[in-house]
Amino acid sequence: MNAAEYENMEQMEQAHWYYAGKRDIVRGWIQRVRAPQPADLLLDCGAGTGRFAKEMEAHCRVMVLDDHEEALRLLRQRFRGDQIISLAGDRVPLPDGALEFTTALDVLEHTPDDRAVVAGFHRLLKPGGIAVVTVPAGMALWSDWDVALHHFRRYSRPQLVALFPSDRWEVLHVNYTNVFVYPVVWLARKWRRWFPAAPGARRPEDRIPPPALNALLRWLLVRSAFCPWPFPFGVSLLLVARRR
């Protein structure tokens, strides 16, 4: 992402229903499948502003990784130098089996070779370690927002599961999330394709709704992410897997 997108994310993440709700969901699923202990180590890959990782410091040891200078500048404001990995190549400079947890929140869609990234998660995790990923779902929702964020793709459920082969991973949970707003998002993005906004105009994704609506949308997002039944569609996908 470019510098302007990082600055925008830094301003939005604290309160916006989607970003705050996504952090709630990932923390909740981690607690559900394997409650972290103080000595455990979590690596947040593509940590961005570092807000999720900072919140996880209350539960376990944390490291953050990113390869964009704009993100690293923000991470240096929140973490010690020995907690930050500036990725300069394809291999994360940590030993095999160094981690109990790895997270990648809306990261895989930014990588040309997402299979290699997931293979890296497998190398870094101890047997029984947990990986949690979120990705944007459904190429039908592809829009100027994906272009601005430098996405390579949006995922279907089978495409995401295929990155975690059963001989290496036990997929504990995979489901679409952000389900209830799907029709509105679909219509909004089709509208923007037919009637492009003026250059420099703010996208709807860059606005925080009024407080009551913002709270309701966050509640719906989080509640639906823990439903036991599979959804047929959604704006995002969540996958939780255990390393074999």
C-alpha positions as CSV (number, residue, x, y, z in Angstrom):
1,M,0.0,0.0,0.0
2,N,1.1,3.6,-0.5
3,A,1.9,6.0,2.4
4,A,-1.5,7.7,2.2
5,E,-3.3,4.3,2.7
6,Y,-1.2,3.6,5.8
7,E,-2.0,7.0,7.3
8,N,-5.7,6.5,6.5
9,M,-5.6,3.1,8.2
10,E,-3.9,4.5,11.3
11,Q,-6.8,7.0,11.6
12,M,-9.6,4.5,11.0
13,E,-8.5,1.4,12.9
14,Q,-9.2,2.4,16.4
15,A,-12.9,3.0,16.0
16,H,-14.1,1.8,12.6
17,W,-16.5,-1.2,13.1
18,Y,-14.7,-3.4,10.5
19,Y,-11.2,-3.0,11.8
20,A,-12.1,-3.1,15.5
21,G,-14.5,-6.1,14.9
22,K,-11.9,-8.0,13.0
23,R,-9.4,-7.7,15.9
24,D,-12.2,-8.9,18.3
25,I,-12.8,-11.9,16.0
26,V,-9.2,-13.0,15.8
27,R,-8.5,-12.6,19.5
28,G,-11.7,-14.5,20.2
29,W,-10.8,-17.4,17.9
30,I,-7.3,-17.6,19.4
31,Q,-8.7,-17.8,22.9
32,R,-11.2,-20.5,21.7
33,V,-8.8,-22.9,20.1
34,R,-5.7,-22.4,22.3
35,A,-5.6,-19.8,25.0
36,P,-2.2,-18.1,24.8
37,Q,0.2,-18.3,27.7
38,P,2.6,-15.5,28.8
39,A,5.7,-17.4,27.4
40,D,4.0,-18.1,24.0
41,L,5.3,-16.1,21.0
42,L,3.0,-14.7,18.4
43,L,4.2,-13.2,15.1
44,D,1.8,-10.8,13.3
45,C,2.7,-10.9,9.7
46,G,2.0,-7.8,7.6
47,A,1.4,-6.0,10.9
48,G,0.6,-2.7,9.3
49,T,0.0,-0.2,12.1
50,G,0.6,-2.8,14.8
51,R,-2.7,-2.2,16.7
52,F,-3.7,-5.9,16.8
53,A,-0.3,-7.0,17.9
54,K,-0.2,-4.3,20.6
55,E,-3.5,-5.6,22.0
56,M,-2.2,-9.2,22.0
57,E,0.8,-8.1,24.3
58,A,-1.6,-8.5,27.2
59,H,-1.8,-12.2,26.5
60,C,1.6,-13.4,25.2
61,R,5.0,-12.3,23.7
62,V,4.6,-10.5,20.4
63,M,6.7,-9.8,17.3
64,V,5.7,-7.9,14.2
65,L,6.7,-8.2,10.6
66,D,6.3,-5.9,7.6
67,D,8.2,-5.0,4.5
68,H,6.9,-1.5,3.9
69,E,8.7,1.5,5.3
70,E,5.5,3.3,6.0
71,A,4.3,0.4,8.2
72,L,7.7,0.0,9.9
73,R,7.7,3.7,10.8
74,L,4.4,3.2,12.6
75,L,5.6,-0.1,14.2
76,R,8.7,1.6,15.7
77,Q,6.4,4.0,17.6
78,R,4.7,1.0,19.3
79,F,7.3,-1.7,19.7
80,R,10.9,-2.3,20.8
81,G,13.4,-2.8,18.1
82,D,13.9,-6.4,19.0
83,Q,10.2,-7.1,18.4
84,I,10.2,-5.8,14.8
85,I,11.2,-7.8,11.7
86,S,11.8,-5.8,8.6
87,L,11.4,-8.4,5.9
88,A,14.0,-7.8,3.2
89,G,13.7,-11.2,1.4
90,D,11.4,-14.2,1.1
91,R,12.5,-16.0,4.3
92,V,11.5,-14.7,7.8
93,P,14.7,-14.6,9.9
94,L,13.5,-16.8,12.7
95,P,14.3,-20.5,13.4
96,D,12.0,-23.3,12.5
97,G,9.4,-24.0,15.1
98,A,9.9,-20.6,16.9
99,L,6.2,-19.7,17.3
100,E,3.0,-20.8,19.0
101,F,0.9,-18.4,16.9
102,T,1.1,-16.6,13.6
103,T,-1.5,-14.2,12.3
104,A,-2.0,-12.6,8.9
105,L,-4.9,-10.2,8.9
106,D,-5.8,-9.2,5.3
107,V,-2.2,-10.0,4.1
108,L,-2.3,-12.9,1.7
109,E,-4.1,-11.0,-0.9
110,H,-1.1,-8.6,-1.1
111,T,1.4,-11.4,-1.9
112,P,2.2,-12.7,-5.4
113,D,2.9,-16.2,-4.0
114,D,0.4,-16.9,-1.2
115,R,1.3,-20.6,-1.1
116,A,4.9,-19.8,-0.3
117,V,3.7,-17.5,2.5
118,V,1.6,-20.2,4.1
119,A,4.5,-22.7,3.7
120,G,6.5,-20.1,5.7
121,F,3.8,-20.1,8.5
122,H,4.2,-23.9,8.7
123,R,8.0,-23.7,9.0
124,L,7.8,-21.1,11.8
125,L,5.1,-22.7,13.9
126,K,5.7,-25.5,16.4
127,P,3.7,-28.7,15.9
128,G,0.3,-27.8,17.3
129,G,0.9,-24.1,16.7
130,I,-2.1,-22.0,15.4
131,A,-2.3,-19.9,12.3
132,V,-5.2,-17.3,11.9
133,V,-5.7,-15.6,8.6
134,T,-8.3,-13.2,7.2
135,V,-8.7,-12.3,3.5
136,P,-11.1,-10.4,1.3
137,A,-13.7,-12.7,-0.3
138,G,-15.4,-12.9,-3.7
139,M,-14.0,-11.5,-7.0
140,A,-17.5,-10.3,-7.6
141,L,-16.6,-7.5,-5.1
142,W,-13.4,-6.5,-6.9
143,S,-13.3,-2.7,-7.1
144,D,-11.2,0.4,-7.0
145,W,-10.7,-0.3,-3.3
146,D,-8.8,-3.5,-4.1
147,V,-6.7,-1.6,-6.7
148,A,-5.8,1.1,-4.2
149,L,-4.7,-1.5,-1.6
150,H,-2.6,-3.4,-4.2
151,H,-4.5,-6.6,-3.9
152,F,-3.7,-9.5,-6.2
153,R,-6.9,-11.4,-5.6
154,R,-10.0,-11.9,-3.5
155,Y,-10.7,-15.5,-2.3
156,S,-13.4,-18.1,-2.4
157,R,-13.6,-20.6,0.5
158,P,-12.1,-23.5,-1.6
159,Q,-9.2,-21.3,-2.8
160,L,-8.3,-20.3,0.8
161,V,-8.6,-23.9,2.1
162,A,-6.4,-25.2,-0.7
163,L,-3.5,-23.1,0.7
164,F,-3.6,-25.3,3.9
165,P,-3.3,-29.0,2.7
166,S,-4.5,-31.6,5.1
167,D,-1.2,-33.4,5.3
168,R,0.3,-30.3,6.9
169,W,-2.6,-28.5,8.5
170,E,-5.8,-29.3,10.5
171,V,-8.3,-26.6,9.5
172,L,-10.2,-25.9,12.6
173,H,-12.5,-23.3,11.2
174,V,-13.1,-21.6,7.9
175,N,-16.1,-19.4,7.1
176,Y,-17.2,-16.2,5.4
177,T,-17.5,-13.2,7.6
178,N,-19.0,-9.7,7.2
179,V,-22.1,-11.4,5.8
180,F,-24.9,-9.0,6.6
181,V,-23.5,-6.1,4.7
182,Y,-22.7,-8.1,1.6
183,P,-25.7,-6.9,-0.5
184,V,-24.9,-3.2,0.3
185,V,-21.2,-3.6,-0.4
186,W,-22.0,-5.4,-3.7
187,L,-24.3,-2.7,-4.8
188,A,-21.9,0.1,-3.8
189,R,-19.0,-1.4,-5.6
190,K,-21.1,-2.1,-8.8
191,W,-22.3,1.5,-8.6
192,R,-18.7,2.8,-8.4
193,R,-17.8,0.7,-11.4
194,W,-20.6,2.2,-13.5
195,F,-20.3,5.7,-12.1
196,P,-16.7,6.3,-10.9
197,A,-16.1,8.8,-8.2
198,A,-14.3,12.0,-8.9
199,P,-10.5,11.9,-8.4
200,G,-9.6,12.5,-4.7
201,A,-13.2,11.7,-3.5
202,R,-13.3,9.7,-0.2
203,R,-14.4,6.1,-0.5
204,P,-17.3,4.9,1.6
205,E,-14.8,2.4,3.3
206,D,-12.9,5.5,4.5
207,R,-15.7,6.8,6.6
208,I,-16.7,5.8,10.2
209,P,-20.5,5.6,10.4
210,P,-22.5,7.4,13.1
211,P,-21.8,5.8,16.6
212,A,-25.0,3.8,16.9
213,L,-24.7,2.3,13.4
214,N,-21.0,1.7,13.9
215,A,-21.6,-0.2,17.1
216,L,-24.4,-2.3,15.5
217,L,-22.2,-3.2,12.5
218,R,-19.4,-4.2,14.8
219,W,-21.7,-6.4,16.9
220,L,-23.2,-8.1,13.8
221,L,-19.7,-8.7,12.3
222,V,-18.4,-10.3,15.5
223,R,-21.5,-12.4,16.3
224,S,-21.7,-13.8,12.8
225,A,-18.0,-14.8,13.0
226,F,-18.7,-17.3,15.7
227,C,-21.8,-18.9,14.2
228,P,-21.6,-22.7,13.8
229,W,-23.1,-22.9,10.3
230,P,-21.4,-22.1,7.0
231,F,-22.3,-19.0,5.2
232,P,-22.5,-19.1,1.3
233,F,-20.9,-15.7,0.9
234,G,-19.4,-12.7,2.7
235,V,-17.2,-9.7,2.2
236,S,-14.3,-11.5,4.0
237,L,-13.1,-15.0,4.9
238,L,-11.6,-16.2,8.2
239,L,-9.5,-19.4,8.5
240,V,-8.0,-20.9,11.7
241,A,-5.6,-23.9,11.3
242,R,-3.4,-26.0,13.5
243,R,0.0,-27.1,12.3
244,R,0.4,-30.9,12.2
